[in-house]
């Protein structure tokens, strides 16, 4: 993933309640919906004992619009009622990034 700096990252860290209760399907739907939002750049997620989902956005206005999206608001309410025992949201400005790729040759 190559994004043009600066951009914003919304980091959603959570612990889940027991059972799926429709969570998996909603997660797929929310990622698909987020990808259609103006200003959306990309998405990464890891789920084990603690879930970490990071979405990347062009600006703060795009993030605010995503938070206010009607379907996303439904998912937020269900998350509070059914899916999460705890969560934290962090909004960060990414000014620089770098990565490493090891070339594996056979």
Secondary structure as GFF3:
##gff-version 3
##sequence-region A 1 106
A	DSSP	beta_strand	7	16	.	.	.	ID=ss1
A	DSSP	alpha_helix	23	35	.	.	.	ID=ss2
A	DSSP	beta_strand	40	47	.	.	.	ID=ss3
A	DSSP	beta_strand	51	57	.	.	.	ID=ss4
A	DSSP	alpha_helix	60	68	.	.	.	ID=ss5
A	DSSP	alpha_helix	70	78	.	.	.	ID=ss6
A	DSSP	pi_helix	79	83	.	.	.	ID=ss7
A	DSSP	beta_strand	84	94	.	.	.	ID=ss8
###
